[in-house]
Amino acid sequence: MATPDTQDSTLTAAQAVALVLLRDGSTERSITKRTGTSGDDLYQLAAAHGITAPHATVEGHRCHEAAGSEPCDGCSLAAARAQARTLARQRRSVSSLPHASRRQTTRRKRTATR
């Protein structure tokens, strides 16, 4: 992990709380809501101060990426699961469309297969 720079080593209270929450296993979304520290900034701060999220989590995978190290198996698996869930949610979104839009969408598929 990278060592903190002397110029950037001062943290605001919100940033310090965000790093503690990350280390304790809170999710990125929860941390952003509580402290206002966005994801990319959070992981860059964590890498600069040598703090990592728990392994086998999506946050742990992002910490590996920010630090420039190879993700461990557990973190890679957690990130792959999260990505698969996101894709599954997108696939289900057609069923949530209004009936007319759904018919239009499915009609295109049928005509394309003929």
Secondary structure by P-SEA (a helix, b strand, c coil): ccccccccccccaaaaaaaaaaaacccaaaaaaaccccaaaaaaaaaaaccccccccaaaaaaaaaacccccaaaaaaaaaaaaaaaaaaaaccccccaaaaaaaaaaaaaaac
